Amino acid sequence: MIKTTDLLFGVVSLNRDDTHKFFSDVDGDVSEDVLCFLANKLGYICVIKSGRGFHLANFSVHLSLDELIELNKLLGADEKYIEWIKKVGYAVLRVSRRSSHFQVPELIKIIKSRELSVEEIKDIALYKFILKLENNIDYVYKVMVDDRKER
């Protein structure tokens, strides 16, 4: 089967110890109450504007796959996003723009319930740097993916 898809660059939720960073994809708005809940639970939350809604991220937590899925369900994350996590066993935080709207995700705020560690500041800075690199790309193409197995 050949399908058309966006070529995506992203960050995977898996930590070295097989736990997960927190990533979420929420279509529409996210309430301040939800953001404060996440910041209190996780220490901080990055709010990233993307296309039709927001991505949410915490780069330093260590959640089980079940905890990651449950938090996404609780937030009302995109159902397709949750299904993807269940299918492949990890979440992806998209960095690339989509060819449908050409908007590079933008880190718009960080809500925190405590001071960030040096490592957390570095993780967030790296993510912002990757977004800046993506923003400098002139063209976005859809690519054809052939997922047939060779015989």
Backbone bond lengths (Angstrom), bond angles and torsions (degrees), N, CA, C in turn:
res aa  C-N    CA-C-N  psi(-1)  N-CA   C-N-CA  omega(-1)  CA-C   N-CA-C  phi
1 M - - - 1.450 - - 1.522 108.44 -
2 I 1.310 116.87 133.40 1.451 121.76 176.70 1.516 107.84 -110.64
3 K 1.325 116.20 131.87 1.453 120.19 179.81 1.520 109.49 -134.03
4 T 1.319 115.84 155.64 1.454 121.56 177.62 1.515 108.58 -96.35
5 T 1.318 115.77 134.56 1.464 119.70 -179.62 1.523 109.58 -148.10
6 D 1.304 116.53 162.61 1.461 120.54 172.99 1.519 108.53 -77.95
7 L 1.307 115.61 142.49 1.452 120.22 172.12 1.519 106.48 -80.01
8 L 1.312 116.92 112.52 1.457 121.00 -173.33 1.520 111.56 -109.05
9 F 1.302 114.68 141.70 1.450 122.80 172.75 1.516 105.14 -113.28
10 G 1.309 117.47 128.90 1.447 118.88 -177.45 1.510 112.44 -153.00
11 V 1.313 114.76 174.77 1.447 123.93 178.83 1.528 107.01 -108.90
12 V 1.319 116.88 133.18 1.464 122.28 -178.27 1.526 109.12 -92.44
13 S 1.334 116.16 145.10 1.465 121.73 -174.74 1.526 114.76 -73.85
14 L 1.318 118.49 -17.19 1.464 120.72 -174.12 1.523 113.05 -65.30
15 N 1.335 114.99 129.77 1.458 122.68 171.26 1.531 107.87 -92.31
16 R 1.303 116.94 168.28 1.475 120.94 -179.32 1.524 112.83 -62.58
17 D 1.320 117.39 -25.63 1.468 120.78 -177.74 1.533 112.24 -93.92
18 D 1.338 117.04 18.67 1.473 124.12 -179.97 1.527 113.53 67.23
19 T 1.331 117.82 15.71 1.457 120.70 169.34 1.529 107.02 -94.74
20 H 1.324 116.75 -175.87 1.461 120.14 -173.70 1.522 113.13 -131.19
21 K 1.339 114.03 143.31 1.453 120.53 165.36 1.529 106.20 -70.34
22 F 1.329 117.47 163.70 1.464 119.99 177.60 1.524 109.77 -95.46
23 F 1.322 116.39 118.11 1.453 123.45 172.60 1.523 107.97 -128.98
24 S 1.324 115.76 142.51 1.460 120.49 177.52 1.520 109.63 -145.57
25 D 1.318 116.05 153.64 1.465 123.52 177.95 1.520 107.10 -128.26
26 V 1.321 116.13 108.25 1.465 121.49 -176.58 1.527 108.73 -114.28
27 D 1.317 116.57 120.36 1.465 120.12 174.37 1.515 108.43 -79.38
28 G 1.308 117.43 138.26 1.464 120.62 -178.34 1.517 111.11 88.21
29 D 1.327 115.39 -163.33 1.461 121.34 -176.41 1.524 112.20 -85.66
30 V 1.315 115.08 157.97 1.459 122.75 175.12 1.526 106.72 -121.03
31 S 1.322 116.78 127.92 1.469 120.02 -176.81 1.529 111.39 -73.12
32 E 1.326 114.97 153.88 1.470 120.46 176.82 1.524 110.73 -61.36
33 D 1.336 117.71 -34.31 1.466 120.86 177.85 1.523 111.38 -60.58
34 V 1.331 116.27 -43.19 1.466 120.94 178.79 1.527 110.02 -64.76
35 L 1.318 116.94 -43.34 1.461 120.43 179.91 1.526 111.58 -63.70
36 C 1.317 117.01 -40.79 1.478 120.94 177.09 1.519 111.21 -65.84
37 F 1.341 117.05 -39.97 1.463 121.62 175.76 1.522 110.19 -57.34
38 L 1.341 116.58 -48.45 1.460 120.74 -179.67 1.523 111.96 -63.93
39 A 1.329 116.87 -43.63 1.463 120.66 179.39 1.523 110.54 -61.33
40 N 1.324 117.35 -41.43 1.467 120.78 178.74 1.523 111.46 -66.95
41 K 1.318 116.65 -38.72 1.464 121.23 -178.22 1.531 111.92 -74.24
42 L 1.354 116.76 -39.62 1.458 121.13 -171.42 1.534 114.30 -106.26
43 G 1.327 117.76 -11.53 1.466 121.24 -177.80 1.514 112.42 101.81
44 Y 1.314 116.41 -41.54 1.464 121.83 174.27 1.517 108.79 -160.57
45 I 1.304 115.96 161.88 1.466 121.36 175.29 1.527 108.60 -142.15
46 C 1.319 116.14 131.16 1.469 122.23 174.24 1.522 107.54 -91.21
47 V 1.323 116.27 131.36 1.456 122.23 178.61 1.531 106.89 -108.04
48 I 1.316 115.45 120.63 1.458 122.36 -172.42 1.522 109.00 -121.96
49 K 1.328 117.31 119.39 1.468 121.59 178.63 1.519 108.25 -76.07
50 S 1.330 115.14 131.58 1.455 119.62 -178.43 1.520 110.30 -150.92
51 G 1.300 116.92 123.43 1.461 121.91 172.31 1.505 115.04 44.07
52 R 1.340 115.97 -107.80 1.460 122.37 -175.72 1.525 114.09 -90.49
53 G 1.296 117.76 0.54 1.459 118.68 -175.87 1.508 111.66 -169.89
54 F 1.334 114.73 -132.90 1.455 120.74 -173.59 1.520 110.82 -138.40
55 H 1.322 114.99 147.52 1.447 121.82 165.67 1.527 105.65 -102.14
56 L 1.304 116.65 145.71 1.459 122.41 176.35 1.521 106.84 -123.35
57 A 1.332 116.54 141.46 1.460 118.74 -176.52 1.513 112.29 -149.67
58 N 1.322 114.25 146.57 1.450 123.48 167.27 1.522 105.05 -137.04
59 F 1.332 116.90 118.27 1.458 121.60 -172.75 1.520 114.31 -87.11
60 S 1.330 118.21 -4.45 1.460 118.89 -172.21 1.528 115.39 -115.42
61 V 1.323 118.57 -10.67 1.462 119.17 -178.18 1.522 111.23 -73.87
62 H 1.307 114.87 163.45 1.464 122.81 177.17 1.526 106.93 -128.31
63 L 1.328 115.35 94.42 1.459 122.19 -178.84 1.524 109.92 -106.62
64 S 1.318 115.89 150.08 1.462 118.32 170.56 1.529 107.68 -72.52
65 L 1.322 116.06 164.26 1.470 119.71 177.43 1.520 110.16 -59.83
66 D 1.326 117.46 -41.91 1.470 121.06 178.80 1.523 111.77 -61.77
67 E 1.348 117.23 -41.31 1.472 120.61 177.87 1.524 110.94 -63.87
68 L 1.330 116.52 -41.49 1.469 120.94 178.06 1.529 110.72 -60.62
69 I 1.312 116.55 -46.67 1.463 120.93 179.71 1.523 110.77 -64.27
70 E 1.322 117.38 -45.18 1.470 120.75 -178.58 1.529 112.29 -63.55
71 L 1.318 116.93 -41.23 1.471 119.43 177.15 1.533 110.69 -62.82
72 N 1.321 116.87 -40.43 1.460 120.17 178.13 1.529 111.07 -64.54
73 K 1.311 117.10 -40.82 1.478 120.32 176.91 1.528 110.38 -63.34
74 L 1.330 116.63 -45.89 1.462 122.12 -179.32 1.531 111.25 -58.46
75 L 1.330 116.57 -36.57 1.462 121.53 -179.40 1.524 113.19 -78.04
76 G 1.315 116.73 -12.48 1.460 119.74 -175.27 1.522 110.85 74.87
77 A 1.320 116.53 36.17 1.467 121.16 178.75 1.520 109.98 -62.70
78 D 1.317 115.21 161.90 1.457 122.92 177.81 1.535 109.48 -51.87
79 E 1.331 116.40 127.00 1.471 121.26 -178.10 1.524 111.98 -58.89
80 K 1.340 117.00 -38.89 1.466 119.97 179.48 1.526 110.60 -64.59
81 Y 1.320 116.16 -34.85 1.459 121.16 177.80 1.531 109.79 -64.81
82 I 1.311 116.53 -46.05 1.468 121.18 179.33 1.524 110.18 -63.16
83 E 1.321 117.57 -42.63 1.465 120.92 178.60 1.528 110.90 -62.30
84 W 1.335 116.66 -39.19 1.465 120.56 177.61 1.530 109.93 -60.50
85 I 1.338 116.91 -45.88 1.470 120.79 179.96 1.526 110.23 -58.45
86 K 1.319 116.29 -45.56 1.469 120.38 179.64 1.524 111.01 -62.54
87 K 1.326 116.71 -41.38 1.463 122.11 -175.83 1.528 112.30 -66.97
88 V 1.340 116.47 -48.21 1.466 119.42 -173.28 1.521 113.90 -99.56
89 G 1.323 117.65 -15.68 1.460 120.61 177.04 1.517 114.90 86.58
90 Y 1.320 117.43 17.53 1.464 121.92 175.60 1.519 108.93 -160.85
91 A 1.328 116.17 164.36 1.464 121.66 175.84 1.525 108.60 -107.04
92 V 1.331 115.85 159.06 1.465 121.12 176.51 1.524 108.14 -126.48
93 L 1.314 115.78 132.67 1.456 122.12 173.47 1.526 106.36 -98.99
94 R 1.325 116.42 108.25 1.462 121.34 -176.17 1.522 110.79 -67.67
95 V 1.322 115.44 136.18 1.453 122.04 175.08 1.527 109.30 -107.18
96 S 1.316 117.11 -36.09 1.464 121.78 -177.08 1.517 112.32 -71.59
97 R 1.319 113.76 153.28 1.465 120.38 171.10 1.516 107.77 -73.48
98 R 1.297 116.19 161.97 1.462 121.06 173.51 1.516 108.52 -100.38
99 S 1.318 115.84 149.30 1.463 119.17 -179.68 1.527 111.18 -69.83
100 S 1.330 117.47 -15.68 1.468 120.15 179.88 1.528 112.40 -77.62
101 H 1.343 118.37 -24.75 1.467 118.70 179.80 1.531 113.93 -137.74
102 F 1.302 119.02 -8.62 1.466 124.16 173.56 1.522 114.84 59.87
103 Q 1.313 118.61 12.52 1.460 121.31 -179.81 1.521 110.41 -90.65
104 V 1.316 116.66 121.12 1.459 120.99 173.79 1.524 106.78 -73.70
105 P 1.349 118.16 134.45 1.462 118.70 176.01 1.528 110.65 -52.91
106 E 1.341 115.89 146.51 1.471 120.68 -177.25 1.525 109.53 -129.86
107 L 1.322 116.28 122.12 1.464 121.42 175.35 1.520 107.65 -70.82
108 I 1.340 116.53 110.45 1.463 119.10 -174.71 1.527 114.03 -100.11
109 K 1.335 116.91 -25.77 1.465 117.85 175.59 1.523 110.54 -165.47
110 I 1.320 114.02 159.72 1.459 122.31 174.70 1.518 106.54 -124.53
111 I 1.312 115.85 123.28 1.460 121.04 177.28 1.524 106.39 -105.61
112 K 1.324 116.14 126.89 1.458 118.69 -175.96 1.521 111.33 -131.39
113 S 1.321 114.61 148.85 1.462 120.33 177.85 1.524 111.07 -106.70
114 R 1.326 116.38 0.27 1.471 122.21 178.92 1.516 107.63 -157.31
115 E 1.314 116.30 170.62 1.460 120.63 175.96 1.530 109.45 -69.61
116 L 1.312 116.28 141.34 1.457 120.70 179.22 1.519 110.64 -81.11
117 S 1.334 115.74 145.30 1.463 120.57 175.50 1.530 109.26 -76.23
118 V 1.317 115.48 166.47 1.461 120.77 177.81 1.532 109.70 -59.79
119 E 1.328 117.97 -41.64 1.467 121.58 179.65 1.531 111.03 -63.22
120 E 1.314 117.09 -41.21 1.472 119.99 178.74 1.527 111.12 -64.72
121 I 1.314 116.23 -40.18 1.468 120.45 177.80 1.531 109.75 -63.37
122 K 1.328 117.52 -40.80 1.464 121.50 177.90 1.529 111.43 -64.13
123 D 1.340 117.13 -42.74 1.470 120.68 179.24 1.521 111.01 -60.41
124 I 1.314 116.71 -44.74 1.469 121.27 -179.84 1.532 109.94 -66.51
125 A 1.327 116.84 -40.86 1.466 120.83 178.95 1.531 110.75 -63.16
126 L 1.327 117.49 -40.55 1.465 120.81 177.75 1.526 110.41 -62.36
127 Y 1.318 116.67 -44.69 1.469 120.36 178.34 1.536 110.38 -59.98
128 K 1.321 117.40 -45.10 1.474 120.87 178.18 1.523 111.39 -61.76
129 F 1.329 117.55 -37.69 1.459 121.91 178.37 1.531 110.27 -64.28
130 I 1.337 116.95 -43.63 1.473 120.73 178.70 1.523 110.20 -62.26
131 L 1.336 117.58 -41.42 1.467 120.72 176.82 1.529 110.79 -60.80
132 K 1.325 116.29 -39.90 1.469 120.48 179.45 1.523 110.55 -63.71
133 L 1.330 117.38 -41.97 1.467 120.72 177.11 1.528 110.46 -61.30
134 E 1.309 116.76 -45.70 1.471 121.07 179.58 1.519 110.73 -61.11
135 N 1.297 117.07 -37.13 1.459 121.34 -178.62 1.534 111.76 -65.77
136 N 1.329 117.31 -22.40 1.462 121.70 -179.95 1.527 113.96 -86.58
137 I 1.321 117.95 -2.42 1.468 121.40 178.12 1.519 108.64 -78.63
138 D 1.331 116.31 132.20 1.464 120.94 -175.28 1.521 114.23 -80.61
139 Y 1.316 118.59 -36.35 1.459 120.99 -172.18 1.517 111.06 -126.83
140 V 1.320 115.38 148.49 1.455 121.90 174.45 1.514 106.74 -126.50
141 Y 1.307 117.25 130.29 1.458 121.79 -179.08 1.514 109.62 -119.25
142 K 1.320 115.90 149.15 1.457 119.75 166.90 1.512 106.46 -85.47
143 V 1.315 116.62 142.97 1.457 120.78 -179.41 1.515 109.87 -117.45
144 M 1.301 116.08 156.38 1.458 121.51 176.16 1.521 107.75 -95.14
145 V 1.312 115.53 131.81 1.456 121.11 179.45 1.515 107.68 -116.09
146 D 1.312 115.83 125.74 1.457 120.94 177.46 1.518 106.25 -105.07
147 D 1.333 116.03 106.38 1.462 118.22 -177.41 1.528 112.36 -100.81
148 R 1.338 116.85 20.76 1.463 120.43 173.62 1.503 108.69 -73.47
149 K 1.294 116.63 142.73 1.463 119.96 177.33 1.522 108.35 -83.57
150 E 1.339 114.66 140.95 1.456 118.13 176.60 1.518 108.81 -69.79
151 R 1.317 115.19 146.17 1.475 119.83 -178.67 1.487 110.26 -107.98
